[in-house]
Amino acid sequence: MDLDVQLSEYPRGELRVYKSGVWHPACGSNFTATGASAACQKMGYTYGRVHVTDQAYTVDSMFLGFCEPGQEIGKCNTQPMNG
């Protein structure tokens, strides 16, 4: 599944994911710098970083998974890979 991503504000903001006609805030307790970089690269940036919050949402958020190096947003693992 290929997902579109955007920031809530430019050039820095909250990551949002587009699915089924709706923009959702991205979430993931194990969303790492690898996943952030994948999302940022999809938006044309060279790298990204994670800013962890305890944000509570009033809309459905989108779990992005456990991204491994080289994986695209929407194609990340649903569980961590055993190494």
N, C-alpha and C positions, 0 to 999 in steps of 0.2 A: 504494500500500500504506500503510495507516494503522497506525502502530506505537504501542504503549503504552510509556511511559517511567516510571522511578521513580529515586529516589536510594537508595543503599545505606544511608544514615543520614539522619535528619532533624535539622536543616534543611539540612545540607550533607553531601554524600557523592559517591560515584562514580556516574556516570550508567549506568543499566542499561536495556536495551531488551528488550521481550517479543515473541518471535516463535516460532511453532509450539509453543506450550506451555512455553517455557523462557525464563527471564531471562538475557540475555547482557550482559557488560560492553560499553560503547560504546567504539569506537576510531575513529581517523581522523587520519592525520598532517596533514591539512589541515582538520580540524574547527575552525572559527573561532568567534569570539564571536557571529556571526550564527546559527550552528547551535546554540550553547549557549543563546542567547536563545529560539530556537524550541522547544527541549526544555523549558526552564524555563517558558515560557508555556503549554505543553501541561500542565504540572503545576500551573498556577495562579499561578506567580510572575510578576512584571512584567519581569524581566530575568535574565540569567545570565552567567557568565564561564567561560572555559576554564582549567583547571589542567593543564598539560602534565606528564606523567610518562613514564618509560620502563618502565612496568609490564609484566611478563611474566605472562600468564594461563595457568592450567592447564585452562581451559575455552575453548570457541570464543567469540571476541568478535565484535561486530557492527559492520561498517563503515557509517558513517552518510552518507558522501558529502560533497559540497561544497555546503553550504547557501547559497543566495542570499537576500537580504531577501524576506520574505513566504512562503518555502517552508516546508512542514510537514515535521517529522521523518518519514522514510520516503518522502518525495517529492523529496528533494534530488538534485542531479545526480550521476552516477557519475564525471564528469570535470569539471574547471573549465570555466566558460563563457569563451569568448574575448570580450574586451571591446573 
